[in-house]
Amino acid sequence: MESKPLRQQISAMRQSFFDEEILDEQFTQLEQLQDRENPNFVEEVLNLYFRDSTTLIAKVEQAMETVPIDFPKVDKSLHQLKGSSASIGANKVRNEVTKTRELWQEGNLGGAKAAFQDLRKENDTLKAKLEPYFQQLRQAGPDEAAMRPRRSHNG
Amino acid sequence: MWFKCWDKISSYSFKIHHHYYQYIGSKRVSKTWWRKLLFSWVIGWTVASIWIFCYMSSQATEKRKETLASMCDERARMLQDQFNVSMNHIQAMSILISTFHHGKNPSAIDQRTFAKYTERTAFERPLTSGVAYAVRVLHSEREQFEKQQGWTIKRMDTLEQNPVHKDDYNPDLLEPSPIQEEYAPVIFAQDIVSHVVSIDMLSGKEDRENVLRARKSGKGVLTAPFRLLKTNCLGVILTFAVYKRDLPSNATPNERIQATDGYLGGVFDIESLVEKLLQQLASKQKIVVNVLDTTNQSYPISMYGSNSSDDGLEHVSYLNFGDPFRKHEMRCRFKQKPPWPWLAITTSIGILVIALLVGHIFHATVNRIAKVEDDCHKMMELKKQAEAADVAKSQFLATVSHEIRTPMNGVLGMLHMLMDTDLDVTQLDYVRTAQASGKDLVALINEVLDQAKIESGKLELEEVQFDLRAVLDVVLSLFSGKSQDEGVELAVYISDQVPEMLIGDPGRFRQIITNLMGNSIKFTEKGHILVTVHLVEEVIDSIEVETESSSKNTLSGFPVADRRQSWKGFRNFSQEVSLHPFSDSINLIISVEDTGEGIPLEAQSRVFTPFMQVGPSISRTHGGTGIGLSISKCLVGLMKGEIGFVSIPKIGSTFTFTAVFTSGCSSSKEYKSQQINNQSNSISSEFHGMRALIMDPRPVRAKVSRYHIQRLGIHVEVVSDWKQCLSSFSRGNNAIHMVLIEQEVWDRDLNSSSLVINNLEKIDHGTPPKVFLLSNSINSSRTNTTTSGVCNLTVIPKPLRASTLAASLQRAMGVGNKGNPRNGELPSLSLRNILLGRKILIVDDNNVNLKVAAGALKKYGANVVTATRGIEAIELLTPPHEFDACFMDIQMPEMDGFEATRRIREMEQNINGIQFRNLSVETYNSVSNWHVPILAMTADVIQATHEECLRRGMDGYVSKPFEAEQLYREVSRFFQ
């Protein structure tokens, strides 16, 4: 009972992600995959994502700066990033990746680099917002995670 | 002969037949064969006609010969007869002389008597020109004889040597005969030959021979023809010997010589005589007659006739003049040359001509056949080319459409994003317009793609279970906005006899309905659009019955085109029922009826032709490509149905089509259908057993409303006006929970209606019934409701649909708002059933994706193994393995999904091949045929179309991240 305000806080936080369109429906689906057998599934996936995305972003940045620019390498990395962000439902990041990739494919290097910076910013924001969220979730206890309301994002 | 010909012809015709079959078989060989046959035909008939000619002309010649022979023989016989008559007479004369000259002494005959007698009996001897009698005088008797006669015996020889002219002839000038052993001087002679008197017959060479032969043989003897004395004509002398006494017939020649008294000679002037004879015969001018003495074979002496020998036809008849020593013959020839054998010529030429004509016909026929066959080949070639071109066109269309679609998605996405940015009103408007156009373009491309697919025969219908009513509800909801804006009433009515669940292709069915309704919406500005679904069987029964329905009895009161007209042309309309009465196929007949402007009569024939619209102005005012109906027709065809329409300008059109589905309640899919039923029933269960009253004066509209309300399990009663309404309330012992009133009725009499409503509340036994207004247009009804001042009134917007109706009722009645189950509920439940315990491999190079996908599948109870590289997947999927399925990312570094799939399939094939040979099934886990289902995972659904995946050896694709429904659809194909 003591965790009730905490839960409310968490719920509000979570809702804000959707309101700000940082996350989309895919995230709720991810949440549905979490159950007793797999209590920290969402967090695990997100951590994996952050690890991956950090490496990928670094890779892209590096590849963009090297003098004979490795177009396919950047494209491949962006593709991976796109898949990852789509999988976790990171809406804004995915949009940025898409934009960057399209510009990159068009050969608009300047545009792509600018978009890439936005991407990085979005990813950082995501990270910054989600990390405290998960922290609080952990505090609230595993039960809460398992009982994520299903109807919260319906309609 | 004709028999022969017939044989020949029939054998030829047999050959022709025989050959014709050969011809079909081997064309080239038989072409030369034909020519040979034709050549031999012509040669054969030429020979035949020549033979016929010869045969006929020889027949003619034969006939001619016969004629000649008979004529010749006739002449010869006559000549012979007459000669014999003459000879007999001369013989008779010889007897006369022997009797009267030698038998009497003195003689009773002298020269004068003889001459007179012979002259007067000349008619008896038609062939003789003169008769003379010479007496035998021995040398010893010469002097006495000369003295007695008063002249000397003269000789003939010199006479013959110096022939003299008749006029100059003077016997006195002749020399006296030299001394001979005996003489035969002529003592009596006919006047005509009186010049031979006193001439010794033995002195003439011919005469002497004749005389000697005559007395030796005792018969008539003839000389060879020679020139006669004085007349110098060709003649023959017949000589008879006159004996002193009668001699026995077997007397020796010597006895005869001894007994000889004299010699009687007759001169035959053959030439004139034969001439005279021939004169008497008919057709003398036809033939030429020659009479010859052929005693000496090598030198025949001509006795009559010109000797101009003609090579032509000749007949020889032998003449017997009673002298065995002499031989005579008659040779006859035709005067004219034989005429041309015209009959033979014409016959043979005729036959030849006929044969040639037949040959020509034959030849022409063969040529014609060859030509036609060549043409046919050419046509086939052209047809193939045309078909190839058509396929190429369709493929081109498909490719281009596909290629356009991909970038178009980018454009649309960007536009969508652009709309989210900070735009002013004008900019937003531009973006909206651009997006709307883009969507139209994509829709068009999809249609073109469909058309291309249909034309290239690639379109195949799905066989899934679906709820027809739900499909129609969805379609209705699509158009409801449009219809409400324009005030057109939309309605759907499905007969109760149509089963809940059908198996077929709901997507394509929906496409047809959408096309038809879309058209109707486009062209309808007032009135209604009504979709009705019936079983064909029902409608057939109603064809005869439902004749009284007036045109006024329609949904909106506007007249409509009679839909029954639209299916008149359906071919197997009546057969369908009798064809499948026992199978579980469901024949539906669906009509879309509108009260639009109709199709002009002249355009009705090309309604189903692609890209054909009524006129160019139509596409300007209403848009569209004109491809929709063509696609619909094709789709209906694929559903084994037919489509037809009837349209009356200014009144409306009704399109009707039939489609064959399978009943969805078959055993295999029972579980699933139960699921769905549960879901749909969940809406309606809360109203079950309630009673409703519909007030609507229009039966058709009431029927539609009733259909929808009944779907919710509500018992429905229909009344047509307020009076009935009230009466049904007052008599009703069952509570009526709701009253649904058509807005039209309501508006017509606002006062009375509100009064009645108030009354209702009073009469009612328990809770007052809720009153609903069925309204077509939301805006108008709202204003009216407010003005009417009745608060207990809920407006249900049309078109009626199960969901909206249920929602409205729920809201108004307050029945347990339990909340609808999530849409995902059904597939996730079923997915769990399907995937529980399955071993599934997921291959993706993206760790996050991998984890999410694995998590999703694990959630459904699957046993998931993950791999990040294509190589790993190949190793894991090398048979024998225990995987039930594999989900594979397409874009992976090193080896992409397609390549990995290709290698896996290769491996499987090899092993299947080995197994097939070795039959060592146990070692491979008793799996007889390895084929692990591989599903592509892709974020880009458009790019990775189903076909592409299938082509690359995959079994399907799922979008990434997983979408429960799609996942279910794909997975359920493999796991049952």
Chai-1 contact restraints between the chains, C-beta under 6 A:
chainA,res_idxA,chainB,res_idxB,connection_type,confidence,min_distance_angstrom,max_distance_angstrom,comment,restraint_id
A,Q26,B,P961,contact,1.0,0.0,6.0,A-B,restraint_1
A,L33,B,G855,contact,1.0,0.0,6.0,A-B,restraint_2
A,L33,B,A856,contact,1.0,0.0,6.0,A-B,restraint_3
A,L33,B,K859,contact,1.0,0.0,6.0,A-B,restraint_4
A,F41,B,G855,contact,1.0,0.0,6.0,A-B,restraint_5
A,V45,B,K851,contact,1.0,0.0,6.0,A-B,restraint_6
A,V45,B,V852,contact,1.0,0.0,6.0,A-B,restraint_7
A,L48,B,N847,contact,1.0,0.0,6.0,A-B,restraint_8
A,L48,B,V848,contact,1.0,0.0,6.0,A-B,restraint_9
A,L48,B,K851,contact,1.0,0.0,6.0,A-B,restraint_10
A,Y49,B,V848,contact,1.0,0.0,6.0,A-B,restraint_11
A,D52,B,N847,contact,1.0,0.0,6.0,A-B,restraint_12
A,D52,B,V848,contact,1.0,0.0,6.0,A-B,restraint_13
A,Q80,B,N846,contact,1.0,0.0,6.0,A-B,restraint_14
A,G83,B,N846,contact,1.0,0.0,6.0,A-B,restraint_15
A,G83,B,N849,contact,1.0,0.0,6.0,A-B,restraint_16
A,S84,B,N846,contact,1.0,0.0,6.0,A-B,restraint_17
A,S84,B,V848,contact,1.0,0.0,6.0,A-B,restraint_18
A,A86,B,A939,contact,1.0,0.0,6.0,A-B,restraint_19
A,S87,B,V848,contact,1.0,0.0,6.0,A-B,restraint_20
A,S87,B,N849,contact,1.0,0.0,6.0,A-B,restraint_21
A,S87,B,V852,contact,1.0,0.0,6.0,A-B,restraint_22
A,S87,B,P961,contact,1.0,0.0,6.0,A-B,restraint_23
